[in-house]
Amino acid sequence: MGVDSKVLSEMADIHRNSTGGVNLELETDRLFLRPLVEDDCDLALETFTDPEVMKFVAEVSNEETLAEEMKTYIRRGAGGRIGVWCVLRRETGEKLGTAVLLPMPIEGDDTDWSLVQEDRYPDADIEVGYILKRSAWGNGYATEVCRRLVQFAFEETELDEIVAVTDPLNSVSQKVLRKCGLRDEGVRRAYSHEVPAFRINRQQWLELQATSV
């Protein structure tokens, strides 16, 4: 069963009313992104407990830990503009993974959630990222998700730039970031390691939109 267009419209209206007119329900040709909720614990279990999915991301989690951490993962900042989205396939409604705009940690292996405050932007670089379950790999969904969140960031937020980092061996994600317009920035400190870094600013994104018309 897919995500009905009328339902999408009604959900968008609800989120506009609760976020000062900003629609947090995002769409692409094939995907639907909505803010993560506690009931998405099933998706978190499928992705965060899979060693292959988490290979380049973080330590594998467990059911007990995830049930408690979901209360944190659903937090949103800057009027809802900063946070985690659930990614669904529009045609079927299947949950495929998560995508984020979150403050990037320099030291530490996870987001500093104290920076995610409802009424303000975090005082930190904001990173774009995604985690997709294995069955969703190889379909171009990662690029679709990343492009849509970068678009949202520059159309609906006050952010002037977006950053991203990857594991040095994660060449697939590096390719995705480049396809979405992020530029190689050498190596930087993030997640307590020196890692490949990427960045795009608002002007660069606008120039890409102008050339793609």
N, C-alpha and C positions, 0 to 999 in steps of 0.2 A: 504494500500500500504506500503510495507516494505522499508527498507533502502538498496538499491542495492549495491552489493559488489564493483562494478566499481565506483559508486558515492563515497563510503567510501574511496576508494583508491585515487581518485582525490582530495577529501577534505583533506586527510592526506598529500598529496604532497604539497598542498597550505600552510598548517600550518607548515610543515617542513621548507619551504622556508622563512616563516615569523618569525620563532622562532629559527633560528640557527640550524636547523636539528632535533629539538625535535618534535615528533608527539604528538599533543594535542588531536587528535581524538582517543579515547580509546574504545576497544571492550571487551565484555565477550561473553559467549555462547549465552546469550539472549538479551544483552543490548548494546547500543551504547552511548558513552559519547562524547560530543563536547563542546567547550567553549560557555558559555551563550552569547546571543546577545539580542539587544533591542527588536527584534521581538518575543522574548519569554515572553513578558509581559502577554500573555494569560495564560501561565503556572503559572506565579507569581500570577496572580489574582485568579486562581483556588486553589492554595495552601495557599498563605499568607492571604487570606480572610476567610479561613475555620477554625472555632474555634477548631474543633477536631484535625486537622492537626497541628495547632499551640499550642496546649495545653501544651506541654512540651518545647516549643521553644521560643516564644516571644509573644508580643501583636499582636492581629489581625490587619492587615493593611487595607487600602482602595484603591480604584482605582486611585484616584488623587495622593495620596502619592506614590504609586508604579510606576506610569508613570514617575515621576521625579526621583525616586530612581534607576530605571533601568540603568540610565547613570553611576551610581556608581557601581552597581552590576556587570557590564561587565568589570570593570577594571581588569587588570592582572599584576602580578609582576614576577620578576626573569625570564624574557624572556618568559612569558606566563605560567610558571610552577606553579605559585600561582594564585588562582582565583576560579571561580565558573564554574561548568560544567552543561549542560543540559543533563538529562538522558532520553533516548528514548528506546522503545522496538524495537529491530531490525526487528522483523517479520512484524510489522505494521507501524513503524515510529511514534507511539503514544508517546507523551511527558508524562513521568511518574513523574518527579520531578527534583530536583537539588542536586548536591553534591559539596563539597568544600574542598580545601586545603587553609586555610586562617590563618592569625595571630590571636591567641586567646586573647580576651580582659580580663584583670584582673578586672579593674573597668569599669563600663559602660555596657550597655546591647546590644551592637552591635560591629562588627568589626571596628577597627580603620583603616579606609581606607587610611589614610595618609601614613600608613606603606607599602601599596601595590604600589611599584614603579617598573616600567618596567625593570630597569637595575640592580636590586639588590634583595636579599632575605630580608624579614622583620626581624628586630631585635626583635624577639618574638618567643615564641613557636608556631609551626604550627599545627593546629588542622585539623582532618578529620571529616567531618560531612555530613549529607544528610537530605533532606526533600522530602518525597514522598506523592503524592496525595492519598486520601483514597482508590480509586479503585485499587491502586497498592499494597496495604497492603496484607500481608499474603502469598506472593509468593516467598519469599526469595530474593527479589531484593535488599533489604538494605544490606544484607551480600555480595552479588555479587558486588555491587557498592563500598562498603567500601574496600573490598579486592583488587579491581582493582586500586583504588586510592592509597592505601598503596604500592602496587606493583610499580605504577608509581613513587611515591615519592622516593623509594629506588633504582629504576633502572634509573631514568631520572633526578634526582635532586641532589643537594649537601647536602640535609638534612640528619642528622644523627639520628633523631628521630621524631616520630609523636605522638601527644597527642590527647586526646578527653575527653570531660566531658558530663554528662547527668543530667537531673533533677533527684533528689533522688528517685522519684517514677516511673521513666521510666525504668522499668526492661527489657522491650523488647529490647531497644537500648543497654542496658548494656550487654545483651546476645549476640547481634550482634557484639559488639566490642570484646568480649572475643573470639568469633568464628573466628574473623579476626586476632587473635594473640595478641591483645593489652592486657596488664596486669593491673590488679587492682593496683591502687597506693594510696588507701585511699581517703582522702578528700583534696581538694585544693581550693584556691580562683580563681574564674573565673566568668565573667558576674556579678560581684558585689555580689556574693553569695559563700557560702561554698558548694561545690558540689562533687559528686563521680568523681574520676579522673582515667584515663587510659593512658597507654603509651607503645610504642614499639620502640626499637632502631634498627639500621641497622643490627647489629650482631644477635640479636634475630630473626629478620625476615629471615636472611640468614639461620640460623639454622632450622627454620620452613620449608623452602624450601627444605633443604637437607633431612629432615625426611619425607617429603611428596612425594618424588620421588619413 
